[in-house]
């Protein structure tokens, strides 16, 4: 339980003792911090008092009521106060002690920083319990938690086998974040958050239900605030069956309908993030029609779904098997000769997943998310290299088929390696083939006015040189460039 008043912690212990011995007196100062948007008092703020005359410094924190109390030595009556908090603006001001026995009370309002503080808790999904598990009841510790900033191409957080089931993370405006949760014996889970980027003010994918915090709520325009989310991880179990909803075909056809793509894309991502899982994907029909026709139809449907998934998996052809069972495995009594309602027939028309095997894959569990994201980026680039967008065609057709990337400058705080694909003195048009083919392109302009097209993000010379071999098959003049704090070296 938090103390009603925070304890004073000072760095210059010896200086404090000397000052105290000289004056043997102090004056009490009590601060109250509150949010200017009326969302409540501010707890856990870092407060620092220091004296300009001798650099004596004291550090403390606000309690759950946004309050801190300190007794400051009167040897020097002028102090500077610095306030810092992870989701509120910093503030510094001067404080003058009057030397009396009276306590000095001061209220300080802070502006909330644009963005969202995400309070994330992780629990275990228990079969038959649904998704509404209370955080703490089934809390799951030891999860590797990672957050990757896809906008700035850097890893923001990596907690290997985190000993707690909760984290707090500030999502800043203008960024796309990828969250990855992994634990041996559980399905890995990937989530996305777009914060005022990619045409989203706040788009959260894979987090389940999001609620405002108890003490801090969202602001009226949803530009900042606190979000609370509980995420379930599902244990891996050989022999487990899972029904796939929202997969549709036309009557008597094996052709997948477009409204099924979202579900299949999620399935492909789940398989990609769990390379240690081998599955059977099965299709089932109802009993209407001949057994031979239903068997062939279900096999063709399963084949088409598996083909769709395999095309989106790196080296995944052997991890998912297609199997059609026709009408041979009904879930109810609707078989030939039995009159059934359409609802009962619908129960038998289904697509299922069966877990065939789970192999140990500690290398993947321990592999940093930044490395995984880099590999995916390389795959996108290589796929783009082989695409028809590099062939001469009607520019209007290019625009109709793919929205061009909006290029940006090298971030000022970026340090690492990028690959220069080409270099030109001509200003590129928005429908330039590189913008049409790559998801992210940076432009770097040198003092002579040459424009370089930069892609990728590599932390070491070894990594970038390995990637260069792939790029040079299409871009013969591609080369590695190192940046330090946004400056080309």
N, C-alpha and C positions, 0 to 999 in steps of 0.2 A: 504494500500500500504506500502511496506517495505521502511524504511528510506534508503537514499543513504549511510549513514554511521551508523554503529550500536552504540547504546548508552552504555556508560560504567556503569556497575553495580558492586559495590564493597560491600563485606560482612563486612569488618572491617571499618565501617564508622568512628568510633571515632578515630581509629589509623590513618586513612587517614587524618582526619582533623588536628590531631596533627602534622603529618609529613608535611602537606601542610603549616601549620603555621610556622614550623621551616625553611622550605626552600623557600616557596613562588615561586617555579619554577618547571617546569616539561619539559620533552622532548617527542615529538610526535613520536609514533611508528605506522606504518601502515603495516598490514599483508595482503598478498594475498594467498588464498588457491586454489590449482588446483588439478585435478585428474591426476595421472601419466599415466593412460591409454588414455589420451587425450579426455576424455568424457566431459570435461568442468570445469568451476569453481565450487567451493563447497560452497553452501549456508547453513545456519543454523548450522554451526559447533560451538561447545562450546569451547571458548578460556578462559584460566585462566592464569593470571600473578600473581606470588607471589615472595616475597623476602625471601630468606633463613635466613637472619639475624633476622627478627622480625615476620615472618609468615604473614605479611600483604598480603591480597589477593584481586584480582580484577577479575570479571567474565564478559564476553561479548560474542556476537555471530557475525558470519559473515553475511553480507547482501546478496542480490540476486546476486551480482557480486563477491561473495567470498572474500569480503574485510571487514576489521575491523580497526578502528583507535582509539588509546587511548593515553592520555597524562600521562606519568608515572612520579611521583615525583622523584626528583634527590637526595633526602636524602640518598638513597642507589642506586648505579648504577648497581648492579648485580641483575638480575631477572631470574626466571625460567618460561618457557612458556609451558603450557600443552594444546594439541589440541585433542579433542574427537568428533567423529561423528558416527552415528548409522550404516553407511555402509562403512566407511573408517577406516583404521588402526589408532590407537592413536599414538601420537608423543610428545616427551618432549625434550626440548633443552634449553640451557642457552642463555641469551641475555644481552649484556653489553651496557649500555648507555654511550655516550661519552661526555655528558654535553653541547653540542653545541646547537645552535638554529635550526639546520638542522633536518628534519624529517628522521627517520630511516625506510627504506623500505625493506621488506623481503618477498620473495616468498617461499612458502612451498608446496611441492608436497606430496600427500598422496596416498598410495596403497589402492585399493578397496578390501574390505573383500570378501572372497568367499561366494557366496550365492546371493539371489535376494531380492531387496526391492519391495514389491508388493503394488502398489497404487490402492486401491479398492474403487469404488464408487457404490452405490446402488440406483437403480431407480425402478419405478413402471412399470410393463408390462401392456400396454393398448391394449385391443383386437382390432385387425385391424390395429395396428400401426407397427407390426413387432417387431423384436428384436433390431433394430438399433435406440435406443433412446439415445439422447445426454445427458451425465451426467450434472445435474444441471437443465435441462428443466423439468424433471419429477422426481426430487430427492425425496428420501424417507427417512425421519428421523424417529427416535424412534424405530429402529430395534435392537434387541438383537443380538450382533455379538460375536461369540466365535471361538477360534482356539485351537485345541487339538493336541499335539505332540504325535503321535502314536508310534514313535520310542522310545521316552523317557518316555512315559506314564505320561504325565503331561499336565495340561491346561496352555496354553501360554497367552491367552487373553480372558477376559470376560467383555463385555460392555453391561450392561442391559439398554435397551431403549436408545441407543446412540443418543444424540441430533443432531448429524451431519450425513450426508450421505456418508462420506468418512473416510477411515482409511489408515494408512501406517503400514506395517508389514514386518520385515526382516526375510526371510526364509533362514535358515542356511543349509549348505551342509550336506548331510548324514541324512536327516530327512524326515519322512512322516507326513504331516499335514492334519488334518480334519477341514474344515471350516463349521460352521453352522450359517445360518441367519434365525431368527424367528421374526415374528410380528403378533399380533392378527389380524385376518381377512385376512391373506395372507398365501399362501402355504409356509411351511418351506423349506429351500433349503440347501442341503449338497454338499460340494465340496471337492476335494482332490488335494493335491500337493505333488509329490515325487521329492525331490531335491537330485540328485546323490545317490539314494537308490532304492532298488527293481528293479534293472536293468534299471533304468531311469536316464538320465542326468537331464532332466527337463520334467516331465509329469504333466500336469494340466488338471483336469477333472471337468467339470461343470462350468467353468469360462467363457465360450464363447470365443470371440476373445480377444487375448492378443496382446498388442502392446508395443514396447519400449517407454520409456518416452521421452519427448521433449528435456530436458536438459541432460539426462543420457541415453545412449543406451547400448544394450547388447554388451559384448565383443565378439571377433571373435570366441572363442571356446565355447561360451555359458555357461561358468562356473560361471559367475557373471553378475550383471547388475540390471536394473530397469524394472519392468513390470507394465503395466497399464491395468486394467480390469474394465469393467462396467457390473454389474450383475443385472438382472431384477427379482423382486419378483412379482408373479402373485396373484391378489386378489381372494379370495374364493367366489364363487357364486353358490348357490343352483340352479339346473336346467341347469347349463352350460354343454355343450357337447364338448368333445375333441376327435379327431380322433387319433388312434394309428397307426403309420406307421411302416413298417418293421416287420410285423408279417406274417409269411408265413406258408402255409400248402400245401401238395401235392394235386393234383386235385382230388376232390371227397373224400378227407380224412380229419379227424379231428385231426390227429397227428401233433403236433407242430414241425416245422423244426428247426434244431440247430441254423441256422442263426437268429432266432427270439429271442434267449435267452438274448442277450445284451439288447434289448428293454424291455423285460419282467423283467430283473433284475433291470433296472432303475425304472420301474413302481413299483416293490415291495419295492424298497428303498424309493420312494416317499410316498407310503402308510405307510411305517414304520415311516417316519419322520413327518407324519401328522395323528396321531392317532385319531383326531377329525373329520375326513372326512369319510363319507359313500358313496359308489359308486356302480353303476350298470355297469358291463362290458357286452357289447352286441356285438354279431357277426351277420353279414348280408351277404347274398348271392345275386347273380344276378338272373334273372328270368329264366334262362335256367335249365331244369329239372323240376320234379314235385314239387308242393308246399309242399307236405308232406315230400319228401326227403330233400328239402332245409331247411325246418324248423328243422328237426331232425339233419341235418348236422351242422347248425348254433348253435343249443343248445349244441351239443357235443363239438364243437370248443370253445364256451364260457366256458363250464365246464372245459375243459383242461387248458385254460389260467388261470382261477380263481384258480384251484387246484395248478398250478405252483406258483402263487403269494402267496396263503395261506401257502404253505409249507415254505415260506421265511418270514412270518410275525409272531411275537409273539402275540398269542391270537387274531389273525386277521380273524378268520373264519366268523365272522358276519359283517365284514365291507365292503365286496365286494360281490356283488350278480351277478350270471351268468344268462344271458338272451339271447336266440336265437330268432331272428325275421325272419329268412329265407329271402324271397324276398318281405316281406310285407311293407318295409319302403324304397323304392328306393329314390335316390337323384335326379333322372332325369326321363324322360319319357320312359325309357326302361322297359316295362312290357310285359307280354305275348301278342304275336301277333304283336309286333313292331320290325322292323329290326333295329339293333343298331350296332355301331362299337365296337371293343374290348375295346377301350378306355372308352367308356360310360359304358360298362359292368363292367370294372375295378373300376369305381367310386362307384358302388353299392356294390362291394365285399369289405367289410371294417370291422374293429373292432373299437368300440367307448367306451368312458367312459362318464357316466352321473353322475353328482354330485347329490346324493339323499338328503343328509343332512350334515350340519356342526354344531357340538355341541361345547359348550364352554369347553375349556380344559386349564385353566390358569396354572394348576399344571405342564403340560408338557412344556408350554411356559417358565415357570420360572425355570424349572429343569436344573441344570448345565450340559453342554455337557460332562464334565468328568464323571458324574454319568451315563449318557446314554452310553458312550463308555465302562464303566466298566461292565454294564449289558450285553452289546453285547459280550464282551470278555467272561463273564461267560457262556453265551449261547453257544458260540463256544466250550468252554471247556467241558460243559456238553454233547454237541452233540458228541464231540470226545470221551468222556468216554464211550458212548454207541455204538461207531462205531466198525466195524469189525477189526480195526487195533490192538485191544487189544486181539484178538483171534489168536491162533497159525495158521500161514499160511506161504506160500512160500515167503521169503523176496523179491524175484524178482518181485512178484506180488504187494507187497507193493510199491516198487519203481515205478512201472508202473502206479499205481493208484494215487499216491500222492507224490509230491515233499517234501522231509523232510525239517524241519525248521533248520536253522543254528543257534545254540545256541550262546549266548554271556554272558559276565560277568555282574555283577550288576554295573550299571553306577556309577561312583565315586561321583556324586553329588545327588544321589537318597536318599530321605527320605520318609519313608512310610512302609506299611506292604505288605508282599508277603506271598504266601502259599508254603510250602515245601511239594511236593508230595511224594518224596522218597529220600533215601540217600544210597550211595554205595561207596566202595573203588575202584571199577573197572571203568576204563575209558570207557564211553559209545561210541558205534559205531554210525555213522551218521544215520543208519536206525533203531535206537532205537524206540520202539513204541511211547514213549512220543514225540519225535521229529516229528514222522509221524502224530500225532494226534492234537498237539497244534500249533497255529500259531506263538506263541512267548514263548520261554523258556530261562530262565537264569540259568547259572551254578555257584554255589558258593562253593569254595574249602576251607576247614578249615585247621588248622595247622596240624591235624592228617592225612590229605590227603583224607578225606571223601568228596565226591562230592554230593551236594544237587541240586535237580531239582526244580527250583523256577518258579512260574507262578503268574499272577495277579498283581494288584496294588490297594491298599486300603489306604485311608487317616486316618482311625480311627480303633480302636480296635473293636468297635461295628460292623463296616462293614465287617471286616475280619472274625469275629466269625460267622456272619450270613452266609457268603459264605462257611465256613468250613463244615457246615452241609451237603451241597450238595457234596462237594468233598469227604467226608469220606465214602459215599456210594460206592465209587470205590477204594479210597486210604485210607485204615483204619488207616495208620500212618500219615496222613496229619496233618500239624500243622502250626500255624501262626508264622511269624518271622518279627521282626521290624528292619529296617535299618535306620541309621542316617548318612547322607553324605556318603553313600555307605558302611558303616561298620555295620556288624551284631551285634545287641545289646543282 
